[in-house]
Amino acid sequence: MSTFTTTTTLANGVEIPTLGLGTWQVPDGPETYDAVAEALRVGYRHIDTARAYGNEASVARAIADSGIPSEEIFVTTKIPAQLKTYDEAVESIRLSLDKLGRIDLMLIHAPWPWDAIGSNHTEGNAEVWRAMEEAYAHGEVRAIGVSNFEVEHLTALLGTAKVTPHANQIRFFPGHAQAGVSSFCADRGIVIEAYSPLATGALLDSRELAAVAERYGRTVAQLSIRYVLQKGAVALPKTTTPSRMVENADVDFEISATDMAYLDGLADPTV
């Protein structure tokens, strides 16, 4: 089975492709448009964006121009992290829908504003979640979830939520598989999405990973993405380079249990 057509199923029955293209830090306009257009051309069917990225409109144009039926392309976007009221969330959902037309998965981008990391926004997250639950109930989005939520944030949200998040998008790569939150999510049927599965490039110079990758005749990027997939997570590597889009999708191989355990035990290269 092609990596492009492999899916996992969210708790509500919606299928999500396990490999997607991330668009964080890709500028709006030709760069995003060309990257998404090329990704769709080579076979990707999952595009991850966010209002905070500022490139939803370019993502939408590339999808519309691709000739691929929109229902065959899974689109994820996010409510900006600094918005923590019901009214702000309702407006954000509307703005994203206006640009994208179709949203498969809507996420709270973070449990706190980026300029106040670690601050407590339990009440605000509950209000944003209420707006998202309403959008989900009305069929405006097919699934809802969170991003960058740790166990404490998920526990607080579940205290008032009517719908358990369908996904939690977190930093996830060899040396940083976040075992605590991953286990918590697995126990509750919350799918993990791995952003920065290459640690924003920090893994590419790892001699430990290179040695393992060589045994499989693969690149470090391919090994890292395959690791994420074998951990049961959705992988969202970001690139604007066509050759790397193809490389990142060529991961139809199996890492041994011994090597998976070794990769689990590596140090986080970003710390």
C-alpha positions as CSV (number, residue, x, y, z in Angstrom):
1,M,0.0,0.0,0.0
2,S,1.3,3.5,-0.9
3,T,2.2,5.7,2.0
4,F,0.0,8.4,0.4
5,T,-3.1,6.2,0.7
6,T,-2.4,4.8,4.2
7,T,-4.8,6.2,6.8
8,T,-5.7,5.9,10.4
9,T,-9.2,6.4,11.8
10,L,-10.2,9.1,14.3
11,A,-12.5,8.2,17.1
12,N,-15.5,9.5,15.1
13,G,-14.8,7.3,12.1
14,V,-13.1,10.0,10.0
15,E,-10.1,8.6,8.1
16,I,-7.0,10.8,8.2
17,P,-3.9,10.2,5.9
18,T,-1.0,9.2,8.1
19,L,1.4,11.3,6.0
20,G,0.8,15.0,5.4
21,L,2.6,18.1,4.3
22,G,3.3,20.7,6.9
23,T,3.3,24.4,5.9
24,W,4.6,26.1,9.0
25,Q,6.9,29.0,8.1
26,V,6.1,28.8,4.4
27,P,5.1,32.3,3.3
28,D,1.7,33.0,1.8
29,G,1.7,33.4,-2.0
30,P,3.7,31.5,-4.6
31,E,5.9,29.6,-2.1
32,T,2.9,28.0,-0.3
33,Y,0.9,27.6,-3.5
34,D,3.8,25.9,-5.4
35,A,4.7,23.6,-2.4
36,V,1.1,22.5,-2.0
37,A,0.5,22.1,-5.7
38,E,3.6,19.9,-6.0
39,A,2.8,17.9,-3.0
40,L,-0.7,17.1,-4.4
41,R,0.9,16.3,-7.8
42,V,3.2,13.7,-6.3
43,G,0.5,12.1,-4.2
44,Y,0.1,13.8,-0.8
45,R,-3.6,14.0,0.3
46,H,-3.1,15.7,3.7
47,I,-2.2,19.4,4.1
48,D,-1.6,21.0,7.4
49,T,-2.0,24.8,7.8
50,A,-3.1,27.3,10.5
51,R,-4.5,30.8,10.6
52,A,-1.4,31.9,12.3
53,Y,0.7,30.7,9.4
54,G,-1.1,33.3,7.2
55,N,-1.2,30.9,4.2
56,E,-4.6,29.4,4.3
57,A,-5.7,31.2,1.1
58,S,-2.7,29.9,-0.9
59,V,-3.4,26.4,0.4
60,A,-7.0,26.7,-0.8
61,R,-6.0,28.0,-4.3
62,A,-3.5,25.2,-4.8
63,I,-6.2,22.6,-3.8
64,A,-8.8,24.2,-6.1
65,D,-6.4,24.3,-9.0
66,S,-5.2,20.7,-8.6
67,G,-8.2,19.2,-10.2
68,I,-8.4,16.7,-7.3
69,P,-11.9,16.5,-5.7
70,S,-11.7,18.5,-2.4
71,E,-13.2,15.6,-0.5
72,E,-10.1,13.5,-1.4
73,I,-7.8,16.0,0.3
74,F,-7.6,16.2,4.1
75,V,-7.1,19.7,5.4
76,T,-6.1,20.6,8.9
77,T,-6.1,24.2,10.3
78,K,-5.9,25.8,13.7
79,I,-7.4,28.6,15.8
80,P,-4.6,31.0,16.8
81,A,-3.2,30.3,20.2
82,Q,-3.9,33.8,21.6
83,L,-7.7,33.5,21.0
84,K,-9.3,32.3,24.2
85,T,-12.9,33.4,24.1
86,Y,-16.0,31.8,22.6
87,D,-16.7,34.8,20.3
88,E,-13.1,34.9,19.0
89,A,-13.2,31.2,18.3
90,V,-16.5,31.5,16.4
91,E,-15.0,34.3,14.2
92,S,-11.8,32.4,13.7
93,I,-13.6,29.3,12.5
94,R,-15.7,31.5,10.1
95,L,-12.6,33.2,8.7
96,S,-10.8,29.9,8.1
97,L,-13.9,28.4,6.4
98,D,-14.1,31.5,4.2
99,K,-10.6,30.9,3.0
100,L,-10.4,27.1,2.9
101,G,-14.0,26.3,2.0
102,R,-13.6,22.9,3.7
103,I,-12.0,21.9,7.0
104,D,-11.5,18.3,7.9
105,L,-9.7,18.9,11.3
106,M,-9.8,22.1,13.4
107,L,-7.3,22.4,16.3
108,I,-6.7,24.8,19.2
109,H,-3.2,25.8,18.2
110,A,-1.8,25.8,21.8
111,P,-3.1,25.8,25.4
112,W,-1.7,29.3,26.0
113,P,-0.7,32.3,23.9
114,W,2.8,32.0,22.4
115,D,3.9,35.1,24.4
116,A,2.7,33.6,27.6
117,I,3.8,29.9,27.4
118,G,2.9,28.1,30.6
119,S,0.1,30.4,31.7
120,N,-3.2,28.9,32.7
121,H,-6.1,29.3,30.3
122,T,-8.3,26.5,31.4
123,E,-11.5,28.6,31.1
124,G,-10.5,30.1,27.8
125,N,-9.7,26.7,26.3
126,A,-13.1,25.5,27.5
127,E,-14.8,28.4,25.7
128,V,-12.9,27.9,22.5
129,W,-13.7,24.2,22.7
130,R,-17.4,25.0,23.1
131,A,-17.3,26.9,19.8
132,M,-15.5,24.1,18.1
133,E,-18.0,21.5,19.4
134,E,-20.8,23.6,17.9
135,A,-19.0,23.9,14.5
136,Y,-18.5,20.1,14.6
137,A,-22.1,19.5,15.6
138,H,-23.3,21.7,12.7
139,G,-21.0,19.8,10.2
140,E,-18.8,22.8,9.5
141,V,-15.7,20.8,10.4
142,R,-15.4,17.0,10.3
143,A,-13.2,16.6,13.4
144,I,-11.8,18.7,16.2
145,G,-8.7,18.5,18.3
146,V,-5.8,20.3,20.0
147,S,-2.2,21.1,19.5
148,N,0.7,21.3,22.0
149,F,-1.5,20.1,24.8
150,E,0.2,18.2,27.6
151,V,-1.6,15.9,30.0
152,E,-2.5,18.7,32.4
153,H,-4.2,20.7,29.6
154,L,-6.0,17.7,28.2
155,T,-7.2,16.7,31.7
156,A,-8.6,20.2,32.3
157,L,-10.3,20.3,28.9
158,L,-11.9,16.9,29.4
159,G,-13.4,18.1,32.6
160,T,-15.9,20.2,30.6
161,A,-15.8,18.9,27.0
162,K,-18.7,17.1,25.5
163,V,-16.5,15.8,22.7
164,T,-13.1,14.2,23.4
165,P,-10.5,15.7,21.1
166,H,-10.0,13.6,18.0
167,A,-6.3,14.5,17.7
168,N,-3.4,16.2,19.5
169,Q,-0.7,17.7,17.3
170,I,2.6,17.8,19.1
171,R,6.4,17.9,18.5
172,F,7.3,14.2,18.1
173,F,10.5,12.6,16.7
174,P,13.2,10.2,17.8
175,G,14.5,11.4,21.1
176,H,11.3,13.3,21.8
177,A,8.3,10.9,21.5
178,Q,6.6,12.5,24.6
179,A,5.7,9.1,26.2
180,G,3.5,10.6,28.9
181,V,1.1,12.6,26.7
182,S,1.3,9.9,24.0
183,S,0.1,7.2,26.4
184,F,-2.6,9.5,27.8
185,C,-3.9,10.1,24.3
186,A,-3.7,6.5,23.3
187,D,-5.8,5.5,26.3
188,R,-8.5,7.9,25.2
189,G,-8.5,7.3,21.5
190,I,-6.9,10.6,20.7
191,V,-4.7,10.4,17.6
192,I,-1.2,11.9,17.9
193,E,-0.1,14.1,15.0
194,A,3.7,14.7,14.8
195,Y,4.8,18.1,13.7
196,S,8.5,18.7,13.1
197,P,9.2,14.9,12.8
198,L,12.7,15.9,11.7
199,A,13.1,18.2,14.7
200,T,13.1,21.2,12.3
201,G,16.2,19.7,10.7
202,A,18.1,19.1,13.9
203,L,18.0,15.3,13.3
204,L,19.6,15.4,9.9
205,D,23.1,15.7,11.3
206,S,22.7,12.9,13.9
207,R,25.4,10.2,13.5
208,E,23.3,7.8,15.6
209,L,20.4,8.1,13.3
210,A,22.6,8.0,10.2
211,A,24.1,4.7,11.4
212,V,20.7,3.1,11.8
213,A,19.4,4.6,8.5
214,E,22.4,3.1,6.6
215,R,21.4,-0.4,7.7
216,Y,18.1,0.0,5.9
217,G,19.5,1.8,2.9
218,R,17.5,4.9,3.9
219,T,18.1,8.5,4.7
220,V,17.9,10.0,8.2
221,A,14.7,11.8,7.1
222,Q,13.1,8.6,5.9
223,L,14.1,6.8,9.1
224,S,12.7,9.5,11.3
225,I,9.4,9.7,9.5
226,R,9.1,5.9,9.5
227,Y,9.7,5.9,13.2
228,V,6.8,8.3,13.8
229,L,4.5,6.2,11.7
230,Q,5.5,3.0,13.5
231,K,4.7,4.7,16.8
232,G,1.2,5.1,15.5
233,A,1.3,8.8,14.9
234,V,0.5,10.9,11.8
235,A,3.7,12.5,10.3
236,L,3.6,16.1,9.1
237,P,7.1,16.8,7.6
238,K,7.5,20.3,6.1
239,T,9.4,21.0,2.9
240,T,9.1,23.1,-0.2
241,T,11.6,21.0,-2.1
242,P,10.0,18.6,-4.6
243,S,12.7,16.0,-4.3
244,R,12.4,15.9,-0.5
245,M,8.6,15.6,-0.8
246,V,9.2,12.4,-2.7
247,E,12.0,11.2,-0.3
248,N,9.8,11.9,2.7
249,A,7.0,9.7,1.3
250,D,9.3,6.8,0.4
251,V,9.0,5.1,3.8
252,D,7.4,1.8,3.0
253,F,9.8,-0.3,5.2
254,E,9.9,-1.7,8.7
255,I,12.2,-0.6,11.5
256,S,13.0,-3.6,13.8
257,A,11.8,-3.7,17.4
258,T,15.4,-3.5,18.5
259,D,16.1,-0.4,16.5
260,M,12.8,1.2,17.6
261,A,13.8,0.7,21.2
262,Y,17.2,2.3,20.4
263,L,15.6,5.3,18.8
264,D,13.2,5.6,21.7
265,G,16.2,6.0,24.0
266,L,18.1,8.7,22.1
267,A,18.6,12.1,23.6
268,D,16.6,15.0,22.3
269,P,18.9,16.9,19.9
270,T,17.1,20.1,20.4
271,V,17.7,20.3,24.2
